[in-house]
Amino acid sequence: MRDIRVSFVLPLLFLGFVVPAPMAMAQSFGTFTATGSMTAPRVNHTATLLPDGRVLIAGGNTACFIGFPSCLTPDHAEIYDPATGTFTATGSVSIAFPDEGGTVLLPDGKVLVFIAGFGVKFYDPSTIAVYSTALLNDGRVLLIGNSAAELYDPVSGTVSPVAFNWPGQDTGYWYPVLLASRKVLLAPYDSLSGCEIYDPATGTFNLTGALGYFLETPHMTLLLNGAVLFTGGDDGLFNTAGRKLYDPLTGTFAVTQSMSTPREFHSATLLPDGTVLVAGGQSQSPGIRPPLASAEIYDPATSGFSTTGSLTSARRYHTATLLNNGQVLITGGTAFPLGGTQPLPVGTSINGMSSAELYTPAVLVPAPALFSASGDGKGQGAIWHAQTGQIATAGNPAAAGEALSMYTTSLADRSVITPQVIVSGRLAQVLYYGAAPGYPGYYQVNFRVPNGVPAGPAVSVRLTYIGRSSNAVTIAVQ
C-alpha cells in the first residue's frame, strides 16, 4: 500500500549500477498465432504461470460422453516453455479436477492444487470440499467450501477454520477475487442473493451489493484502478453481453457498456496496460450456442469494449495466461456446441482440444525486473537499507523487520494494485511503492524483511505484479 513512506531515496546511478531503460518489444498488433500443441487434449483444466516464466498445465478432461457419469482424463500434467513454444509432459496429478478445481501459486514457488470434493494437495484438509481459493496478501490461502471456509498457512502447513456466517444465502459455490484493499470479494453462483466481503484482518464476512441478473457466475477481473469487471455469464434468458463493474469504495455494482459479442465460458485476462482481453467462449443466443473465435478489449478509460483479432480456433472452457513477455497463452478448451431444443444422443463425445495459441497485444510489456550489482539481474541485488542507502551485502546484512528499498520496472502508473515482494519464499510487507524520483519508467518499492527468514549471505528476493514474477536477486540477512 502507498501509506508508509521511507523518506530516503537513493538513485541507483549514484551507486554505480547500470539501470537499463525499460523496453517494449514491437510485435504483431492485437493478433492470435498458433503455438505448439499440448501433449493431451484438455477441457476444464488449469494453467499456472510459474516464477521462471513457464506454465504448468494440469487436470481437466480429454473427453466426456453424454449419458455416462465419468469423463476421460489425462494422466499427467505438462509444462509450456515460452522460449521454445512447446509443451512437455511432467508429473501426474492423482485425480482430474473438472468443473470445480484449480491451482494457486504459493509464495515459495510451489503450486497448491485443490479439487472439489477431494480436498487440497500439500496438506491434510478437514471435512470441507474446496471449490475455490484466494491467495491473501499475507501468504495464507482462503479455502472456500459449500458449507465452510478455512485458512491454509503454507509456512506452517496448518489449517484453521474461519467462522462461517454468511449474511447472504449460501448457494454452495462462491468465486473469489482479491481486492486492492486486501479484502476478498466473493460472488455466489446465484448472484441474485448478494455478494460477500471477507476481511482477513478480522476473519469476518459481510454482505455487499448484489451482482444482479447473473445466474451463472461471469468472469471477474480486478482492474488496475481497483474496480472489478464482470463479463459474460447467463441469466437463463439469453441476456446479451452481460457486463458490470463493482466499486469497492461504495460496495455497489454499475452497468458498463456492452461487450461487442454476447458470450459465456470465455476467458478474461488483465493486460499490463490495464486493459482486459476477453476471448472465445460460446454464444448466448437461443438454440445451439456455438463456440466463438472472436475477441475484444475492455478499456477502463472509456468503459467500453472494442474488437481485436480473432482466435485461430473457436473454443470455450479454455485457459488464458499472461506470460512474462506480455503475450497471452490460450490453451485447450472445446469446440463442441451446446444448447438447442433437442437432447444430444447418449454416448455423444464432447472432446477437448490440444491446440494452443498466443495473443500478442499492440505493445508487449515484460514482467518486472530487479537490478543486480553485476548488471545481469543475477546474484547480489541492488537493494539498499532504506535509512542508510547502503547495499544489503554480506558485509552489511539486513535484519528481520528492517525496511529496504529497491527499484523495478513494469509496474503501472496510478495503479492501486500493490506489488508483492517475496523474500526467501515469504511475503514481505510492502511499505511504499510509486514512481522512482527522477527516473521516468522506473518504480521504487520499499518493503520490510519478514520475520523467520533464514539468515545467510544470499537470500532470494523477487517481486510479483499482476501474476507475473520478476527475476530473483539476493540480499544478505543476519
PASE-510983 format. One line per field, with one value per residue (C-alpha): x, y, z; residue in one letter. Coordinates in Angstrom, 1 decimal. Layout:
BEGIN
xx	(X | ...)
yy	(Y | ...)
zz	(Z | ...)
residuo	(a | ...)
This chain:
BEGIN
xx	(0.0 | 1.1 | 0.6 | 4.0 | 6.9 | 10.5 | 11.9 | 15.4 | 15.7 | 19.0 | 19.2 | 20.9 | 23.1 | 24.8 | 25.7 | 27.5 | 24.9 | 23.7 | 19.9 | 18.8 | 16.0 | 12.6 | 11.7 | 8.5 | 9.2 | 7.4 | 5.5 | 2.3 | -0.5 | -3.6 | -3.2 | -3.5 | -1.0 | -0.7 | 2.0 | 2.9 | 0.1 | -0.4 | 0.6 | -3.0 | -6.4 | -7.8 | -11.0 | -11.8 | -8.1 | -5.9 | -2.9 | -0.5 | 2.3 | 5.5 | 8.1 | 10.5 | 8.0 | 6.9 | 3.3 | 2.0 | -1.0 | -2.8 | -6.0 | -9.2 | -10.8 | -9.9 | -13.5 | -16.9 | -19.7 | -23.4 | -25.4 | -22.4 | -21.2 | -17.5 | -15.1 | -11.8 | -8.9 | -5.3 | -2.9 | -0.3 | 0.4 | 2.6 | 4.8 | 4.7 | 8.1 | 7.7 | 11.3 | 10.6 | 6.8 | 6.5 | 4.7 | 6.5 | 4.8 | 5.6 | 4.4 | 1.0 | -2.0 | -3.6 | -7.1 | -8.6 | -10.4 | -13.1 | -15.6 | -14.7 | -11.0 | -7.8 | -4.3 | -2.7 | 0.9 | 2.3 | 5.0 | 7.6 | 7.0 | 5.1 | 1.7 | -1.2 | -3.8 | -7.4 | -10.0 | -13.7 | -14.9 | -11.4 | -9.6 | -6.2 | -2.8 | 0.2 | -1.8 | -4.5 | -7.7 | -10.6 | -14.0 | -14.8 | -15.0 | -12.9 | -14.4 | -12.3 | -9.4 | -7.9 | -4.2 | -4.2 | -1.5 | -0.1 | 0.7 | -2.2 | -4.8 | -8.6 | -10.3 | -14.0 | -16.3 | -20.0 | -20.7 | -17.4 | -14.3 | -10.7 | -7.3 | -4.2 | -0.8 | 1.9 | 4.7 | 3.4 | 1.4 | -1.6 | -5.2 | -7.5 | -11.3 | -13.0 | -16.3 | -18.9 | -21.7 | -22.7 | -25.1 | -26.4 | -27.8 | -25.4 | -25.6 | -22.8 | -20.4 | -18.5 | -16.0 | -13.4 | -11.3 | -8.6 | -9.3 | -6.6 | -7.7 | -6.5 | -10.1 | -11.8 | -14.9 | -16.9 | -19.6 | -22.1 | -23.2 | -26.7 | -25.6 | -29.1 | -28.6 | -25.8 | -22.1 | -19.8 | -16.6 | -14.1 | -11.8 | -8.6 | -7.8 | -11.0 | -11.8 | -15.3 | -17.7 | -20.0 | -22.7 | -22.1 | -24.0 | -25.9 | -24.5 | -28.0 | -29.0 | -26.2 | -27.4 | -24.1 | -21.1 | -19.3 | -15.6 | -14.3 | -11.2 | -9.6 | -8.6 | -5.6 | -7.9 | -9.3 | -12.7 | -13.8 | -15.1 | -17.7 | -18.2 | -20.4 | -22.4 | -26.0 | -29.3 | -31.2 | -33.0 | -30.1 | -29.2 | -26.8 | -23.3 | -23.5 | -21.1 | -20.9 | -18.4 | -18.0 | -16.8 | -15.2 | -15.4 | -19.2 | -19.8 | -22.1 | -22.4 | -22.9 | -23.7 | -20.9 | -21.0 | -22.0 | -19.5 | -19.2 | -20.3 | -22.5 | -20.5 | -20.1 | -17.4 | -14.8 | -11.6 | -10.9 | -7.2 | -5.9 | -3.1 | -0.2 | -1.5 | -4.7 | -7.0 | -8.7 | -8.6 | -11.9 | -11.6 | -13.6 | -16.4 | -19.8 | -22.7 | -25.6 | -28.1 | -31.1 | -30.8 | -27.5 | -24.7 | -21.6 | -18.1 | -16.6 | -13.4 | -13.9 | -12.1 | -12.4 | -10.6 | -12.1 | -10.6 | -11.3 | -10.5 | -13.6 | -15.6 | -16.0 | -15.2 | -13.6 | -12.9 | -9.4 | -8.0 | -9.8 | -8.6 | -7.2 | -9.7 | -13.1 | -13.1 | -14.8 | -13.7 | -10.1 | -7.4 | -5.7 | -2.4 | -0.5 | 3.2 | 6.3 | 7.0 | 3.5 | 1.8 | -1.2 | -1.2 | -4.5 | -4.7 | -7.3 | -11.0 | -13.6 | -15.2 | -18.3 | -21.5 | -24.1 | -27.8 | -30.7 | -34.1 | -33.2 | -31.2 | -27.9 | -27.7 | -26.4 | -22.7 | -22.0 | -18.4 | -17.5 | -13.8 | -11.2 | -8.7 | -4.9 | -4.2 | -2.8 | -2.2 | -0.6 | -2.2 | 0.2 | -1.1 | -0.2 | 2.7 | 4.4 | 5.2 | 7.6 | 7.4 | 9.0 | 12.8 | 15.0 | 18.6 | 21.8 | 25.3 | 26.7 | 24.2 | 22.9 | 19.9 | 21.5 | 23.3 | 23.7 | 20.7 | 20.8 | 18.7 | 19.6 | 19.0 | 16.3 | 17.8 | 21.5 | 21.4 | 24.0 | 23.5 | 22.4 | 25.6 | 27.3 | 29.4 | 26.3 | 23.4 | 19.8 | 17.8 | 14.3 | 11.8 | 14.1 | 12.9 | 14.8 | 14.4 | 14.8 | 13.9 | 11.9 | 10.2 | 6.8 | 4.5 | 1.6 | 1.2 | -1.7 | -2.4 | -3.9 | -2.7 | 0.2 | 3.2 | 4.2 | 7.8 | 8.9 | 11.9 | 13.1 | 9.6 | 7.8 | 5.7 | 7.1 | 5.1 | 5.2 | 5.6 | 5.5 | 5.5 | 5.5 | 7.4 | 11.1 | 12.1 | 14.0 | 13.7 | 10.7 | 9.5 | 11.0 | 9.4 | 10.6 | 9.4 | 10.1 | 9.5 | 10.1 | 12.2 | 9.8 | 10.4 | 11.5 | 13.6 | 16.7 | 20.0 | 22.6 | 24.7 | 22.5 | 18.8 | 16.5 | 14.3 | 11.8 | 8.7 | 5.4 | 2.8 | -0.5 | 0.6 | 4.0 | 7.3 | 10.5 | 13.9 | 15.4 | 18.3 | 19.8 | 20.5 | 22.4 | 20.3 | 21.7)
yy	(0.0 | 3.6 | 4.5 | 4.2 | 6.0 | 5.7 | 9.1 | 8.0 | 7.6 | 6.7 | 6.8 | 3.6 | 5.5 | 7.1 | 3.6 | 2.7 | 0.3 | 0.4 | 0.7 | -0.3 | 1.7 | 0.0 | -1.5 | -2.5 | -5.0 | -4.3 | -7.4 | -8.1 | -5.9 | -7.5 | -10.8 | -14.5 | -17.0 | -20.8 | -22.2 | -25.8 | -28.2 | -29.7 | -33.4 | -34.2 | -32.6 | -30.8 | -29.0 | -27.6 | -27.7 | -25.2 | -23.1 | -21.7 | -19.2 | -20.3 | -18.0 | -18.9 | -17.9 | -21.4 | -22.5 | -25.6 | -27.2 | -29.7 | -31.7 | -31.4 | -33.9 | -35.1 | -36.1 | -36.6 | -38.7 | -37.8 | -40.1 | -41.5 | -40.4 | -40.2 | -38.5 | -39.5 | -37.7 | -37.0 | -39.0 | -36.3 | -32.6 | -30.7 | -27.6 | -24.9 | -23.3 | -19.8 | -20.0 | -22.9 | -22.7 | -26.4 | -28.5 | -31.3 | -33.9 | -33.7 | -35.5 | -36.9 | -35.5 | -38.3 | -37.2 | -34.9 | -31.8 | -31.0 | -28.1 | -27.2 | -27.2 | -25.3 | -24.2 | -21.5 | -20.4 | -20.1 | -17.5 | -20.2 | -21.2 | -24.4 | -25.0 | -25.8 | -28.0 | -28.1 | -30.5 | -30.1 | -32.9 | -34.3 | -31.5 | -29.9 | -31.2 | -30.3 | -30.7 | -32.9 | -30.9 | -31.1 | -32.1 | -29.3 | -29.8 | -27.0 | -25.3 | -22.1 | -20.3 | -16.9 | -16.2 | -13.4 | -10.7 | -12.3 | -15.5 | -17.5 | -19.1 | -18.8 | -22.0 | -21.7 | -24.7 | -25.2 | -25.0 | -23.8 | -21.8 | -22.4 | -20.7 | -22.6 | -21.3 | -22.6 | -21.6 | -23.8 | -26.2 | -25.9 | -25.2 | -23.1 | -22.7 | -19.4 | -18.5 | -19.4 | -17.0 | -15.8 | -12.9 | -13.8 | -17.0 | -20.0 | -21.2 | -23.8 | -22.1 | -18.9 | -17.3 | -15.0 | -12.1 | -10.4 | -6.7 | -4.0 | -3.4 | -6.9 | -8.0 | -10.7 | -10.2 | -13.4 | -13.7 | -16.6 | -18.9 | -17.5 | -13.9 | -12.5 | -13.4 | -10.8 | -10.9 | -11.1 | -9.4 | -11.4 | -9.3 | -11.2 | -8.7 | -9.6 | -13.0 | -12.0 | -12.0 | -9.1 | -8.6 | -6.2 | -5.2 | -7.8 | -8.5 | -8.8 | -10.7 | -13.2 | -16.7 | -18.3 | -16.6 | -14.5 | -13.9 | -11.5 | -9.3 | -7.0 | -3.8 | -1.6 | 1.1 | -1.3 | -1.9 | -5.5 | -6.1 | -8.8 | -10.1 | -12.7 | -15.2 | -16.2 | -15.1 | -18.0 | -15.6 | -15.2 | -11.8 | -10.3 | -9.1 | -9.2 | -6.7 | -4.9 | -3.0 | -3.4 | -0.3 | -1.4 | 2.1 | 2.2 | -1.6 | -1.3 | -2.6 | -0.4 | -1.4 | -0.5 | -0.6 | -3.8 | -6.3 | -6.5 | -10.1 | -11.8 | -14.7 | -17.1 | -19.7 | -17.3 | -16.0 | -12.5 | -11.5 | -8.3 | -7.0 | -4.9 | -1.7 | -2.0 | -3.2 | -6.7 | -9.3 | -11.1 | -14.1 | -17.0 | -18.7 | -19.5 | -17.6 | -16.6 | -16.8 | -19.1 | -22.6 | -24.1 | -22.0 | -22.4 | -21.7 | -18.3 | -17.3 | -13.6 | -11.5 | -8.0 | -5.5 | -3.7 | -0.3 | 1.2 | 4.7 | 4.6 | 1.8 | 0.3 | -2.8 | -2.9 | -5.9 | -7.2 | -10.1 | -13.5 | -16.7 | -19.2 | -21.7 | -21.2 | -22.5 | -22.4 | -23.6 | -22.8 | -21.1 | -17.8 | -16.9 | -13.7 | -14.6 | -12.8 | -11.4 | -9.7 | -12.3 | -14.3 | -18.1 | -19.7 | -23.5 | -26.2 | -26.0 | -27.5 | -26.6 | -28.6 | -26.5 | -26.6 | -25.7 | -26.4 | -27.9 | -31.5 | -33.6 | -35.0 | -38.7 | -40.9 | -41.5 | -38.3 | -37.3 | -33.8 | -33.7 | -31.4 | -29.6 | -29.9 | -26.8 | -23.6 | -20.1 | -16.8 | -13.3 | -10.5 | -7.1 | -3.8 | -3.2 | -6.0 | -5.1 | -7.6 | -8.7 | -6.5 | -6.6 | -6.3 | -5.0 | -6.6 | -5.4 | -7.3 | -5.8 | -9.1 | -9.4 | -12.2 | -12.5 | -9.6 | -7.3 | -3.5 | -3.4 | -1.0 | -0.2 | 2.5 | 4.6 | 4.5 | 3.9 | 1.1 | -2.2 | -5.2 | -7.2 | -9.9 | -7.2 | -5.1 | -7.5 | -6.7 | -7.7 | -9.1 | -6.3 | -3.8 | -1.6 | -2.0 | -0.1 | -1.2 | -0.1 | -2.1 | -1.8 | -2.6 | -1.5 | 0.7 | 4.4 | 5.3 | 1.6 | 0.8 | -2.9 | -3.4 | -5.4 | -8.4 | -8.8 | -12.4 | -12.9 | -16.5 | -17.8 | -15.4 | -12.5 | -9.2 | -6.2 | -3.5 | -0.1 | 2.1 | 1.8 | 4.5 | 6.3 | 6.5 | 10.2 | 11.4 | 8.1 | 8.0 | 4.5 | 3.1 | 2.4 | 2.4 | -0.3 | -0.2 | -3.4 | -4.9 | -8.1 | -10.8 | -12.4 | -16.0 | -15.6 | -17.8 | -15.9 | -16.1 | -14.1 | -14.9 | -14.8 | -14.7 | -11.7 | -11.4 | -9.3 | -10.3 | -8.0 | -8.9 | -12.6 | -12.3 | -12.7 | -10.8 | -12.3 | -13.3 | -11.5 | -11.9 | -9.9 | -10.8 | -11.3 | -11.6)
zz	(0.0 | -0.5 | 3.1 | 4.8 | 3.2 | 3.9 | 3.0 | 2.0 | -1.8 | -3.4 | -7.2 | -8.4 | -10.8 | -7.8 | -6.6 | -9.8 | -11.0 | -14.6 | -14.9 | -18.3 | -20.0 | -19.9 | -23.2 | -25.0 | -27.8 | -31.1 | -32.4 | -34.3 | -33.1 | -31.5 | -33.2 | -32.4 | -33.7 | -33.2 | -31.0 | -30.2 | -29.2 | -25.7 | -25.3 | -24.5 | -25.3 | -22.3 | -21.2 | -17.7 | -16.9 | -15.2 | -16.3 | -13.7 | -14.5 | -12.6 | -11.3 | -14.1 | -16.8 | -17.8 | -17.5 | -15.6 | -17.3 | -15.1 | -14.7 | -16.8 | -19.2 | -22.6 | -23.4 | -21.8 | -23.0 | -22.8 | -20.6 | -18.7 | -15.3 | -15.9 | -18.3 | -19.8 | -18.0 | -18.9 | -16.6 | -16.4 | -16.2 | -18.7 | -18.9 | -21.6 | -22.3 | -23.9 | -25.0 | -27.3 | -27.8 | -26.8 | -24.2 | -22.3 | -20.1 | -16.4 | -13.2 | -12.8 | -10.9 | -8.9 | -9.9 | -12.5 | -11.4 | -14.0 | -13.4 | -9.8 | -9.0 | -9.7 | -8.6 | -6.6 | -6.9 | -3.4 | -2.4 | -2.2 | -5.8 | -5.1 | -6.7 | -4.4 | -6.2 | -5.0 | -6.2 | -5.4 | -3.1 | -2.7 | -0.8 | -1.4 | -2.0 | 0.3 | 3.5 | 5.1 | 4.8 | 7.2 | 6.1 | 3.7 | 0.0 | -1.5 | -4.6 | -4.9 | -3.2 | -2.8 | -2.1 | 0.5 | 0.7 | 3.9 | 2.1 | 3.5 | 1.3 | 1.9 | 1.0 | 0.1 | 0.5 | 0.1 | 3.8 | 5.4 | 5.0 | 6.1 | 6.0 | 4.9 | 6.1 | 3.7 | 6.1 | 9.0 | 6.8 | 9.1 | 8.5 | 10.7 | 10.5 | 9.6 | 11.1 | 8.5 | 9.0 | 5.5 | 5.9 | 2.4 | 1.1 | 0.9 | -2.7 | -2.4 | -4.9 | -4.2 | -6.6 | -5.0 | -6.3 | -4.1 | -3.9 | -3.7 | -0.1 | 0.7 | 1.3 | -0.8 | -2.9 | -3.2 | -5.8 | -5.4 | -8.2 | -7.7 | -7.6 | -7.1 | -3.4 | -2.9 | -2.7 | 0.4 | 1.5 | 3.6 | 5.7 | 6.7 | 9.4 | 11.3 | 9.9 | 9.1 | 6.2 | 5.4 | 2.9 | 0.0 | -3.1 | -5.2 | -8.7 | -10.1 | -13.1 | -13.5 | -12.5 | -13.8 | -12.4 | -15.0 | -15.2 | -12.6 | -13.4 | -10.9 | -12.8 | -12.0 | -10.7 | -8.0 | -9.6 | -10.6 | -14.1 | -14.5 | -18.1 | -19.6 | -17.7 | -18.3 | -16.7 | -18.2 | -20.6 | -23.1 | -21.6 | -24.1 | -23.5 | -19.7 | -18.0 | -14.7 | -12.6 | -8.8 | -7.0 | -3.7 | -2.3 | -2.4 | -2.4 | -5.4 | -8.9 | -12.0 | -15.6 | -18.1 | -21.9 | -23.6 | -25.0 | -28.7 | -28.7 | -26.1 | -24.6 | -21.7 | -20.7 | -22.2 | -20.7 | -19.4 | -18.9 | -17.4 | -19.6 | -18.2 | -19.8 | -17.7 | -20.5 | -20.4 | -23.2 | -23.5 | -25.8 | -27.0 | -25.1 | -26.5 | -27.9 | -25.6 | -28.4 | -28.1 | -29.6 | -30.4 | -28.8 | -30.9 | -29.6 | -30.5 | -32.1 | -31.6 | -29.0 | -27.7 | -25.4 | -22.5 | -21.8 | -18.3 | -19.6 | -21.8 | -20.0 | -23.5 | -25.5 | -28.9 | -31.1 | -31.7 | -33.7 | -33.7 | -32.2 | -34.7 | -33.3 | -31.8 | -28.2 | -24.8 | -21.3 | -22.3 | -20.2 | -20.8 | -19.1 | -19.2 | -19.9 | -18.7 | -22.2 | -22.4 | -24.6 | -23.6 | -23.9 | -24.8 | -24.2 | -24.8 | -24.3 | -26.5 | -29.9 | -29.2 | -29.3 | -26.5 | -26.3 | -28.6 | -28.0 | -29.0 | -26.5 | -27.6 | -28.3 | -25.4 | -25.9 | -27.8 | -27.1 | -26.1 | -26.9 | -25.5 | -27.7 | -27.6 | -29.7 | -28.2 | -29.4 | -28.4 | -28.3 | -29.0 | -27.9 | -29.5 | -27.1 | -25.2 | -21.6 | -20.0 | -16.4 | -13.7 | -13.5 | -10.4 | -10.7 | -9.5 | -8.8 | -11.8 | -14.1 | -15.4 | -13.0 | -11.0 | -7.7 | -5.3 | -5.7 | -5.9 | -2.7 | 0.0 | 3.6 | 3.5 | 6.2 | 5.2 | 1.5 | 1.8 | -0.1 | 1.9 | 1.3 | 3.4 | 5.0 | 5.8 | 6.1 | 6.6 | 9.7 | 10.1 | 10.4 | 8.7 | 5.8 | 2.5 | -0.8 | -4.5 | -8.0 | -10.5 | -13.9 | -15.4 | -12.7 | -13.7 | -13.2 | -10.8 | -10.1 | -6.7 | -7.0 | -4.7 | -5.9 | -3.8 | -2.6 | -1.7 | 0.5 | 0.8 | -0.1 | 2.4 | 1.5 | 2.8 | 3.9 | 1.2 | 2.9 | -0.2 | -4.0 | -6.6 | -9.4 | -8.8 | -8.3 | -11.3 | -13.3 | -15.6 | -16.2 | -13.0 | -9.7 | -6.1 | -3.8 | 0.0 | 2.0 | 5.4 | 5.7 | 7.0 | 10.4 | 10.2 | 7.0 | 7.3 | 7.8 | 5.0 | 2.6 | -0.5 | 0.5 | -2.5 | -3.3 | -6.2 | -6.9 | -8.5 | -10.1 | -11.7 | -11.6 | -13.1 | -11.3 | -11.7 | -11.8 | -8.4 | -6.9 | -3.4 | -0.2 | 2.9 | 6.1 | 9.6)
residuo	(m | r | d | i | r | v | s | f | v | l | p | l | l | f | l | g | f | v | v | p | a | p | m | a | m | a | q | s | f | g | t | f | t | a | t | g | s | m | t | a | p | r | v | n | h | t | a | t | l | l | p | d | g | r | v | l | i | a | g | g | n | t | a | c | f | i | g | f | p | s | c | l | t | p | d | h | a | e | i | y | d | p | a | t | g | t | f | t | a | t | g | s | v | s | i | a | f | p | d | e | g | g | t | v | l | l | p | d | g | k | v | l | v | f | i | a | g | f | g | v | k | f | y | d | p | s | t | i | a | v | y | s | t | a | l | l | n | d | g | r | v | l | l | i | g | n | s | a | a | e | l | y | d | p | v | s | g | t | v | s | p | v | a | f | n | w | p | g | q | d | t | g | y | w | y | p | v | l | l | a | s | r | k | v | l | l | a | p | y | d | s | l | s | g | c | e | i | y | d | p | a | t | g | t | f | n | l | t | g | a | l | g | y | f | l | e | t | p | h | m | t | l | l | l | n | g | a | v | l | f | t | g | g | d | d | g | l | f | n | t | a | g | r | k | l | y | d | p | l | t | g | t | f | a | v | t | q | s | m | s | t | p | r | e | f | h | s | a | t | l | l | p | d | g | t | v | l | v | a | g | g | q | s | q | s | p | g | i | r | p | p | l | a | s | a | e | i | y | d | p | a | t | s | g | f | s | t | t | g | s | l | t | s | a | r | r | y | h | t | a | t | l | l | n | n | g | q | v | l | i | t | g | g | t | a | f | p | l | g | g | t | q | p | l | p | v | g | t | s | i | n | g | m | s | s | a | e | l | y | t | p | a | v | l | v | p | a | p | a | l | f | s | a | s | g | d | g | k | g | q | g | a | i | w | h | a | q | t | g | q | i | a | t | a | g | n | p | a | a | a | g | e | a | l | s | m | y | t | t | s | l | a | d | r | s | v | i | t | p | q | v | i | v | s | g | r | l | a | q | v | l | y | y | g | a | a | p | g | y | p | g | y | y | q | v | n | f | r | v | p | n | g | v | p | a | g | p | a | v | s | v | r | l | t | y | i | g | r | s | s | n | a | v | t | i | a | v | q)
